[in-house]
Amino acid sequence: MNLVRVERRFQGPERSGNGGYVAGLVGTALAGKIGSDVVPKVTLRMPPPLEKELELTADADGARLLDADSLVAQAVPVDGDFLADATIDPVLPEEARVAEAAYRGLTDHPFPTCFVCGPANSRGLQLKPGPVGDGRTACTWKPAADLARHDGLVDEIFLWSALDCPGGWTIDLEGRPSVLGQLTACIDARPQAGEECVALGRYLGEDGRKTFTASTLYDADGRVLARARHTWITVDPAAFN
């Protein structure tokens, strides 16, 4: 068992942790226990509390994040084929930068403090996923030095984070405000801090309150770094304020 804290820097909505970051905490804990033919599927069970000691446990069967007796999130291994259609065709960094100019979150963001894409979080990743057509988004990302481990490569947790919101912004978040309910991800490689990466999202469909999306992260050479599929749940943003 490890004790972890979700610091305020890593928030999503005003009073809870960012879904991608918290999924990364739990998913990477499980990834270290399982083989390469399976990937972690993380389900968020409640808004992750901020600045509080949480218990994280993991073995080959799964991982759990607990707030006392309350289950915050859990991960289970699933077949790697689940992500077979999660790789989105890349776009050039120049195209991604053009898309950023149309990022809707700059003017109308349901959770402006979001660690990944919130314009009001000055210590966040500052991603700006803008539309590139066919239900896709794209943006660039240069990971800051404080996101790297001792080897100079970006920590896997922040790659999980970067996979989060590019999928979310394929949704009409103004008309259908949503939070992350489930994230399944595979980290193929880690980029250097400061390296320009490109993140893409793709809309897959919806069912009732659920919306399904995918995302892919590429490095400066066009190599796939990470892939993910998401399930989003529509919410009332006021409930998080």
C-alpha positions in Angstrom: 0.0 0.0 0.0 1.2 3.5 -0.8 -0.2 6.8 0.4 -0.7 9.4 -2.4 -2.1 12.9 -2.6 -3.7 14.7 -5.4 -2.3 18.2 -5.1 -4.4 21.2 -6.1 -2.2 21.7 -9.2 -3.7 18.5 -10.5 -7.3 19.4 -10.2 -10.0 19.0 -12.8 -13.2 20.7 -11.6 -12.7 23.2 -8.8 -13.0 20.7 -6.0 -11.8 17.4 -7.4 -8.8 15.8 -9.1 -8.3 15.7 -12.9 -9.6 12.4 -14.2 -6.7 11.7 -16.5 -4.1 12.4 -13.8 -5.9 10.2 -11.2 -6.4 7.5 -13.8 -2.7 7.7 -14.4 -1.9 7.2 -10.7 -4.0 4.1 -10.6 -3.2 2.8 -14.1 0.6 3.1 -13.8 0.4 1.3 -10.5 -1.3 -1.6 -12.2 0.9 -1.4 -15.4 3.9 -2.3 -13.3 2.3 -5.5 -12.2 1.0 -6.9 -15.5 2.3 -8.2 -18.8 2.6 -6.4 -22.2 -0.4 -8.2 -23.7 -2.8 -6.4 -21.4 -3.5 -2.8 -20.5 -5.1 -1.0 -17.5 -8.7 0.1 -17.7 -9.4 2.6 -14.9 -12.9 3.5 -13.7 -13.4 6.6 -11.6 -16.1 5.9 -8.9 -16.3 9.3 -7.3 -14.8 12.8 -7.7 -11.2 12.3 -6.6 -10.6 14.4 -3.4 -7.9 17.0 -3.4 -5.0 17.4 -0.9 -5.9 14.4 1.1 -4.0 11.2 1.9 -5.4 8.3 -0.2 -4.5 4.6 -0.1 -3.2 3.1 -3.4 -2.9 -0.7 -3.7 -2.0 -2.8 -6.7 -1.3 -6.4 -7.7 -1.6 -8.4 -10.9 -5.4 -8.6 -10.5 -6.0 -4.8 -10.2 -5.4 -1.5 -8.4 -7.6 0.5 -6.1 -7.5 4.1 -4.8 -9.3 4.5 -1.5 -10.4 7.5 0.6 -10.8 5.7 3.9 -13.6 3.1 3.1 -14.7 4.9 -0.1 -13.5 3.6 -3.5 -12.2 6.6 -5.6 -11.0 4.6 -8.6 -10.1 1.1 -9.6 -8.1 -0.5 -12.5 -8.4 -3.9 -14.0 -6.3 -5.5 -16.8 -8.0 -5.9 -20.2 -6.8 -7.4 -23.4 -4.6 -5.0 -25.4 -6.8 -5.5 -28.4 -9.3 -3.2 -26.7 -7.2 -0.3 -28.0 -6.9 -1.7 -31.5 -8.9 1.3 -33.0 -7.6 3.9 -30.6 -4.7 5.1 -32.9 -5.7 8.3 -34.7 -3.9 9.2 -37.9 -1.4 11.9 -37.2 -1.4 15.5 -38.3 1.7 17.8 -38.7 2.5 20.1 -35.8 1.7 23.0 -38.0 -1.8 21.7 -38.5 -2.2 21.1 -34.7 -1.1 24.7 -34.0 -3.7 26.1 -36.4 -6.4 23.9 -34.7 -5.4 25.4 -31.3 -6.6 28.9 -32.4 -10.1 27.4 -32.5 -9.9 25.8 -29.1 -13.4 26.4 -27.5 -12.1 26.2 -24.0 -10.4 29.6 -24.2 -13.7 31.3 -24.1 -16.2 28.8 -22.7 -14.7 26.2 -20.4 -16.9 24.2 -18.0 -13.9 23.5 -15.7 -11.3 26.3 -16.4 -9.0 25.1 -13.6 -8.4 21.7 -15.3 -4.8 20.6 -15.0 -4.7 19.4 -18.6 -6.6 22.0 -20.6 -7.8 24.7 -18.3 -6.8 28.3 -19.2 -7.0 29.3 -15.5 -4.4 26.7 -14.3 -1.1 28.4 -14.9 0.8 25.3 -13.7 -1.2 22.9 -15.9 -0.3 21.3 -19.3 -2.2 24.1 -21.1 -3.4 21.8 -23.9 -5.7 23.5 -26.4 -7.4 20.8 -28.4 -9.1 22.4 -31.4 -11.1 20.8 -34.2 -9.5 19.4 -37.3 -12.6 17.9 -38.9 -14.2 14.4 -38.9 -14.9 14.5 -35.2 -11.2 15.0 -34.3 -9.2 17.5 -32.3 -5.5 18.2 -32.3 -3.0 20.3 -30.3 0.7 20.5 -29.6 2.4 19.9 -26.2 5.9 20.6 -24.9 6.1 18.9 -21.6 7.7 21.1 -18.9 10.9 20.0 -17.2 9.2 19.3 -13.9 7.1 16.6 -15.5 10.2 14.5 -16.2 11.7 11.7 -14.0 15.4 11.5 -13.3 16.2 10.1 -16.7 14.8 13.3 -18.4 11.8 11.4 -19.9 8.3 12.5 -19.0 6.6 10.5 -16.2 3.9 8.1 -17.5 1.3 9.7 -15.2 1.5 12.9 -17.2 1.1 10.9 -20.5 -2.1 9.5 -19.1 -3.1 13.1 -18.3 -2.3 14.4 -21.8 -4.5 11.6 -23.3 -7.5 12.9 -21.3 -8.9 16.2 -22.7 -8.1 15.9 -26.4 -10.8 13.2 -26.4 -13.1 15.3 -24.2 -13.1 18.3 -26.6 -14.5 16.2 -29.4 -17.7 16.4 -27.4 -20.0 19.5 -27.4 -18.9 20.3 -23.9 -20.9 23.6 -23.8 -24.2 21.7 -24.5 -23.1 18.4 -23.0 -20.8 19.1 -20.0 -19.0 15.8 -19.2 -16.4 14.4 -16.9 -14.2 11.4 -17.3 -15.7 8.1 -16.1 -13.3 5.6 -17.6 -9.9 5.6 -19.2 -8.0 2.7 -20.8 -4.5 3.5 -21.9 -1.3 2.1 -23.2 2.1 3.9 -22.9 4.3 2.8 -25.7 7.2 5.3 -25.2 8.1 8.4 -23.1 9.2 11.7 -24.7 11.9 14.0 -23.5 10.9 17.0 -21.5 10.6 20.0 -23.9 10.1 17.8 -26.9 7.2 19.0 -29.1 4.4 16.4 -29.2 1.1 16.3 -30.9 -2.1 15.0 -29.2 -5.2 14.0 -31.1 -8.7 13.1 -30.0 -11.6 11.4 -31.9 -15.3 11.1 -31.2 -16.6 7.5 -31.3 -20.2 7.7 -30.3 -22.6 8.1 -27.4 -25.2 6.2 -25.4 -27.5 8.1 -23.1 -25.3 10.0 -20.6 -22.2 8.3 -21.9 -19.9 9.5 -24.7 -17.1 7.4 -26.1 -13.8 8.9 -27.5 -10.2 8.0 -28.3 -6.9 9.8 -28.2 -3.3 9.4 -29.4 -0.1 11.1 -28.5 2.8 11.4 -31.0 6.4 12.5 -30.5 8.3 15.0 -32.7 9.2 12.2 -35.1 5.7 11.0 -35.6 6.1 7.9 -33.4 3.1 6.8 -31.3 3.8 7.5 -27.6 0.5 6.5 -26.1 -3.1 5.6 -27.0 -6.4 5.6 -25.0 -10.1 5.1 -25.1 -12.5 7.1 -22.8 -16.0 7.0 -21.5 -17.4 10.4 -20.4 -20.4 11.0 -18.2 -22.6 14.1 -18.6 -22.9 16.2 -15.5 -24.1 19.5 -14.1 -20.9 21.5 -13.7 -22.5 23.4 -10.8 -22.3 20.2 -8.8 -18.5 20.5 -8.7 -18.3 24.1 -7.7 
